[in-house]
Amino acid sequence: MPLLGWLAGTTLVDLISDYDHWLAFGLLAFIGFRMIWESMGRESAGSVPRDISRGAILITLAVATSIDALAVGLSFAFLEVNIATAVATIGGVAFTTTALGFAVGRRAGQWLGKRAETAGGLILIAIGIRILLSHLL
């Protein structure tokens, strides 16, 4: 997404900048509230735990969290940043933190159960609020 933002440069900045923070907030809040709602539901005896690392939930999370990366890429175009170094750094850090998050999340999910899903939903909502406030204030 930073590379796409950088490529878009000044062409799309006027179209995206007015509402990108609202879109990111809406997507993260929707997913966060959905996670909290589902954590309060009852598990049936034969139910299989859902895998958020696949399907529509993963795509929605990826889009929501990538909108800021697109905006960063747009700013890189204005600042004349070396895009190859920036994208490699962002990709490496994102990969490492995601892998660690999955490992820690799997253990925390087993230990905390439904509370981990509720906490995850609250964290997503908080990230959405931070994105929204950082653009509005």
C-alpha positions as CSV (number, residue, x, y, z in Angstrom):
1,M,0.0,0.0,0.0
2,P,2.8,2.5,0.6
3,L,4.1,1.7,-2.9
4,L,0.6,2.2,-4.4
5,G,0.2,5.5,-2.4
6,W,3.6,6.7,-3.6
7,L,2.7,5.8,-7.2
8,A,-0.6,7.6,-6.9
9,G,1.3,10.7,-5.7
10,T,-0.7,13.9,-6.0
11,T,-3.2,12.5,-8.4
12,L,-5.4,10.8,-5.7
13,V,-4.5,12.7,-2.6
14,D,-7.4,15.2,-3.1
15,L,-9.9,12.3,-3.6
16,I,-8.7,10.2,-0.7
17,S,-7.6,12.5,2.1
18,D,-11.0,13.9,2.9
19,Y,-12.5,10.6,4.0
20,D,-9.7,8.0,4.3
21,H,-9.7,8.3,8.1
22,W,-13.5,7.8,8.2
23,L,-13.2,4.7,6.0
24,A,-10.5,3.2,8.2
25,F,-12.4,4.0,11.4
26,G,-15.6,2.5,10.0
27,L,-14.0,-0.7,8.9
28,L,-12.0,-1.2,12.1
29,A,-15.0,-0.3,14.3
30,F,-17.3,-2.7,12.4
31,I,-14.8,-5.6,12.8
32,G,-14.1,-4.7,16.4
33,F,-17.8,-4.6,17.4
34,R,-18.4,-7.8,15.5
35,M,-15.6,-9.6,17.4
36,I,-17.0,-8.3,20.7
37,W,-20.5,-9.4,19.7
38,E,-19.4,-12.9,18.7
39,S,-17.3,-13.2,21.9
40,M,-20.5,-12.8,23.9
41,G,-22.3,-15.6,22.0
42,R,-22.6,-19.1,23.3
43,E,-20.5,-21.8,21.8
44,S,-22.4,-24.8,20.7
45,A,-21.1,-28.3,21.5
46,G,-19.9,-29.1,18.0
47,S,-18.9,-25.6,16.8
48,V,-15.5,-25.2,15.2
49,P,-13.5,-22.1,16.3
50,R,-13.4,-19.5,13.4
51,D,-10.1,-18.7,11.8
52,I,-9.7,-14.9,11.3
53,S,-6.5,-15.6,9.3
54,R,-8.6,-16.5,6.2
55,G,-11.5,-15.2,4.1
56,A,-13.5,-12.0,4.2
57,I,-12.5,-11.0,7.8
58,L,-8.8,-11.1,6.8
59,I,-9.4,-9.1,3.7
60,T,-11.4,-6.5,5.5
61,L,-8.8,-6.2,8.2
62,A,-6.1,-5.9,5.6
63,V,-7.9,-3.1,3.7
64,A,-8.7,-1.2,6.9
65,T,-5.2,-1.3,8.3
66,S,-3.7,-0.5,4.8
67,I,-5.5,2.7,4.3
68,D,-3.0,4.6,6.5
69,A,-0.1,2.9,4.6
70,L,-1.6,4.3,1.4
71,A,-1.6,7.8,3.0
72,V,2.0,7.3,4.1
73,G,2.9,6.4,0.5
74,L,1.3,9.6,-0.7
75,S,3.4,11.6,1.7
76,F,6.5,9.7,0.6
77,A,5.9,11.0,-2.9
78,F,6.0,14.6,-1.6
79,L,9.0,14.1,0.6
80,E,11.0,12.3,-2.1
81,V,11.8,9.3,0.1
82,N,13.6,6.3,-1.3
83,I,10.5,4.2,-1.9
84,A,12.4,0.9,-2.2
85,T,14.0,1.2,1.2
86,A,10.8,2.5,2.8
87,V,8.7,-0.4,1.4
88,A,11.3,-3.0,2.4
89,T,11.5,-1.6,5.9
90,I,7.7,-1.4,6.3
91,G,7.2,-4.9,4.9
92,G,9.9,-6.4,7.1
93,V,8.5,-4.8,10.3
94,A,4.9,-5.7,9.4
95,F,5.9,-9.3,8.7
96,T,7.8,-9.7,11.9
97,T,5.1,-8.1,14.1
98,T,2.4,-10.1,12.4
99,A,4.2,-13.4,12.9
100,L,4.8,-12.5,16.6
101,G,1.2,-11.4,16.9
102,F,-0.1,-14.7,15.6
103,A,2.2,-16.7,17.9
104,V,1.3,-14.7,21.0
105,G,-2.3,-14.4,20.0
106,R,-2.7,-18.2,19.6
107,R,-1.3,-18.8,23.1
108,A,-3.3,-15.9,24.6
109,G,-6.4,-17.1,22.9
110,Q,-6.0,-20.6,24.5
111,W,-5.3,-19.1,27.9
112,L,-7.9,-16.2,27.9
113,G,-10.6,-17.7,25.7
114,K,-13.4,-15.4,24.8
115,R,-11.8,-12.5,26.7
116,A,-9.0,-12.4,24.1
117,E,-11.6,-12.0,21.3
118,T,-13.2,-9.2,23.3
119,A,-9.9,-7.5,23.9
120,G,-9.0,-7.8,20.3
121,G,-12.2,-6.2,19.3
122,L,-11.6,-3.3,21.7
123,I,-8.1,-2.9,20.4
124,L,-9.4,-2.6,16.8
125,I,-11.9,0.0,17.9
126,A,-9.2,1.9,19.7
127,I,-7.0,1.8,16.6
128,G,-9.9,3.1,14.5
129,I,-10.5,5.9,17.0
130,R,-6.8,6.8,17.0
131,I,-6.8,7.0,13.2
132,L,-9.9,9.2,13.2
133,L,-8.7,11.5,15.9
134,S,-5.2,11.9,14.4
135,H,-6.9,13.2,11.2
136,L,-9.6,15.3,12.9
137,L,-7.5,17.0,15.6
